[in-house]
Amino acid sequence: MSRRKSREDLIGLLERLAFYQPNDAIRMAMEEGVDIRKLRLEGVAEFKCHANGAMELKFFDRTKALELLLALEGEQKDSGGLMGFLQQLSGGEST
């Protein structure tokens, strides 16, 4: 099974990260007994429970996800963009 993702898969993932709502992550941190299998946590980069009972949530960088989305979109509109350039360098044809 290949782990290689398509361009559409990557764009979908970046969209989910860029527009992620942290409601479920906050619910997980604040409520006891929450079934995490039912929560949308794709935007959580790190979750820590400290010895003193404090919890720490870190989220993926939305700004970076938006920058990457814009770059991919610009690449798609710009007659091949970076991918076309790299394909030409490697001797392949641009799609």
C-alpha positions in Angstrom: 0.0 0.0 0.0 1.4 3.3 -1.1 1.6 6.2 1.4 2.1 8.7 -1.4 -0.7 11.2 -1.4 -2.3 12.9 -4.4 -2.2 16.7 -4.9 -6.0 16.8 -4.0 -5.3 14.9 -0.8 -2.7 17.4 0.3 -4.8 20.3 -0.6 -7.7 18.8 1.4 -5.4 18.3 4.4 -4.1 21.8 4.2 -7.7 23.2 4.0 -8.7 21.2 7.1 -5.7 22.6 9.0 -6.1 26.1 7.8 -9.8 26.3 8.7 -9.8 23.9 11.7 -12.2 24.8 14.6 -10.7 23.9 18.0 -14.0 23.2 19.7 -13.5 19.5 20.0 -9.9 19.9 21.2 -11.0 22.3 23.9 -13.9 20.0 24.9 -11.4 17.1 25.2 -9.2 19.2 27.5 -12.1 20.5 29.7 -14.5 17.6 30.0 -13.8 14.2 31.6 -14.8 11.0 30.0 -15.1 12.3 26.4 -14.8 9.7 23.7 -11.9 11.0 21.6 -12.8 8.7 18.7 -15.8 10.9 18.0 -13.9 14.2 18.1 -12.3 16.1 15.2 -8.7 16.6 16.4 -6.8 16.9 13.1 -5.7 20.4 14.0 -4.0 19.4 17.2 -0.2 19.2 16.8 0.6 18.3 20.5 -1.4 17.5 23.6 0.3 17.3 27.1 -1.1 16.5 30.5 1.2 17.8 33.2 1.7 16.3 36.7 -0.1 19.3 38.3 -3.3 18.6 36.3 -2.7 21.3 33.8 -3.2 20.5 30.1 -1.4 22.0 27.2 -2.7 22.0 23.6 -0.7 23.1 20.6 -2.3 23.5 17.2 -0.8 23.4 13.7 0.2 26.7 12.2 -2.9 28.0 10.3 -0.9 30.8 8.7 1.6 28.3 7.3 -1.2 26.0 6.0 -2.8 29.0 4.2 0.6 30.0 2.7 1.1 26.5 1.4 -2.5 26.5 0.0 -1.9 29.7 -1.8 1.4 28.5 -3.2 -0.2 25.3 -4.5 -3.1 27.3 -6.0 -0.8 29.8 -7.6 1.4 26.9 -8.9 -1.7 25.3 -10.5 -2.7 28.6 -12.2 0.8 29.5 -13.3 1.3 27.3 -16.3 3.0 24.5 -14.4 4.6 26.7 -11.7 7.3 25.1 -9.6 6.3 21.5 -10.6 6.5 22.4 -14.3 9.9 24.0 -13.8 11.2 21.0 -11.9 9.8 18.6 -14.5 11.5 20.6 -17.3 14.8 20.5 -15.4 14.6 16.8 -15.0 13.9 16.4 -18.7 10.3 15.4 -18.3 7.3 17.2 -19.9 5.2 19.6 -18.0 1.6 18.6 -17.6 
